[in-house]
Amino acid sequence: MNSATMDTNSTDPVYPVLQTTIFTTDTHLDANTAEHWTELQFTWAGKIFKLDIADSDRVFDLKAALHGLTKVPSDRQKILGLVKGKLPPDQSRIGDLGLAPGKKFTLIGTPEGDEIKDPSQLEFLPDVVNDLDVDFTENLAASDRYQHDARNIRKVQEATNNLQVNIIHPLRQGKKLLVLDIDYTILDTKPLTSGSLPPAECARPGLHQFLEAIYPYYDICIWSQTSWIWLETKLVELGMIGANRRYEISFGEAKFHFASRLLDKTCMFTVFTERDNKPWTHSVKALQIIWNHFPQFNASNTIHVDDLSRNFALNPKEGLKISAFKGAHTPEAMADRELMKLGRYMLHIANVEDFTSLSHKHWKNVLKSLPRQ
């Protein structure tokens, strides 16, 4: 979505914002998926704004753009005059609304403040509702549609452009790539964010042994659904960065020139899929963002480990779902051996030339066929 520009033909001021650069990718976007854009104009708080929106965008994206321009959250937005009657649901495509070029409407709503919130209320805490998950490997045709959706292609390219990668440790030639989630995958996030347990006691059993075992074969990228505000500090406290370990975290993202961070929720975007044959909205981790920055990695040599299958929506065959780790410090959690099992599986497939020949869905069944150690 392109943001507003100054209207030089109007006597009323039109307030501009920074413009987003849109890219195309040779492997996904072609003439058949060329975007059509519509210019809209709206009034808010006595000010006039303009924005360009693509037919493939959703009502959700329009609300996000309005939020970016005015700081009015979507749940406070009242949009008048855009369509007749009630505004369609968030998943509705802009191209289906029949908007004429130059369509004018009014936005009403109070902008959010910049006040400091209580840490327990911060919006960057992870979404951990695991009972709202779905296995996209069961419907690869639907996942293929999501991958080739013009909006999703554009969102991947926008995220690629916005991502500033910080190489923490040099990438090694010929290694495969492990994209590893944090929240409830390798640690129990709840006691970590609340401070009720020391960081080391929030880690899943066998964390460092797992990373040390697979490191000779895999470069490691951490991609968390939480925010960099606390992420890097916690990784240091966990001993994953800056400690004398026999593994290294290979790369992350730089927000400021003086502080590096790993891939976090800002590299994710919202997609519109289906669950139980009903529209479903959720965030996704698109591996193409990483592959665009590091072309030596692709579907043939990348594995993505996460406790939420919905994060695999655009790369279902590269995803390996691990059980969620919760209740740290309980006897059940202390007896957890999931990372030990995962390590055995990843070592077993380390020499497979092309990961696309594998199915990670039943990885535990594969373990049962291996000789016991």
C-alpha positions, 0 to 999 in steps of 0.5 A: 500500500502506498501512503499519502502524497501532498495534493498540490491542486487543492487549497486544503492541506493534505498531510503526507507520510513516508512512502513504501517502496514496492518490489516485485520478485521474478519467481512469484510475480508476473504480468498476470498478477500486476497490481491495480491501485486506487487513490482514496482521500479521507478527512480526519480531525479537520485534515485531508489525507490521500493514500493509494491502495491495491485491489489485492489489499484487504479492509484490514490493510486499509485500517492499518494504513489509516492507523499509520497515518493518524495513530487511530487504532483499528478498533477505534476507527469509524469509517463513514462514506466509503461504502454504502451501509456497514463496512465489510469484514477485515478479510474483504478485498478492496477490489470487491468494494467497487471504489471509484478513483478519488473516493472520499470518506471520513474517519472518526476516532481518537488516536492512541497515546505514547504512554508507557504501559505496564509490561504485562499489557505490552502488545508485543507479548506473543500470541499463544492461543495454540488451540486456534492452530491449523495444519496447512500441509493438509491442504497444500492447494490452499497454501499454494493460493496463499503463496501466489496471492498478489497481496502476500507477494507484495507483503513479502517484498515490503518486509524484505525491503524493511529488514536490515540484517545484522550478521552476528556470526559469519554464515558458513558455506554449505550449511543448511538453515534452521529457522527457530522459534522461541516462544513456547518452542525453546522456552516457557515465555510466561514466567520469562516475561513476568520475571517469576522464574530466572531465565535459565529455568525458563529454558526447555531442557536440553536447549544448549545440547540441542543447538550444539549438536546440530550446529555443525550442519546448520546455521541458526536464525532465531525468529520470535513472535515477540518484540526486540525490546526484550528479546535480545536481553533474554537471549543473553540471559539464557546464554544463547548469545555472548556465552562460551557455547559450541554454537553461534546464532548466525544472523538477525536484524538491526533496528538501530546502528548501535543495537542488533536484534533477531528477527521478531514480529516486525518481520511478520505480516497478517494473512487471510486463510481459512480454518474449518472452512471459515475465514481466518486472520493470523500472522505468518513467518514467510521464509521467502523474506530470509531467502531474498536476503540470503539466496544460498538458502531456499526450500531445499536446505531450510527447516523451520521449527515452531510450536504453531503450524499457522506460522508455516502458512506460506511454507508448509513443507518447510515447517516442523511443528514441535509441542509447546513447552509450558509450565517450566519448573514443574516435574512434567516440564523438567522431564521434557525430552522434545529437543533431544528428539528433535536433535536426533531427527535433524542430525538424521536428515542433515545429509539429505541433499534436498529437503523438499523430498521430505515430509516433516509432519510425522518426524516422530514416526521417523525417529521410531524407525531409527536405532536407539542410542 
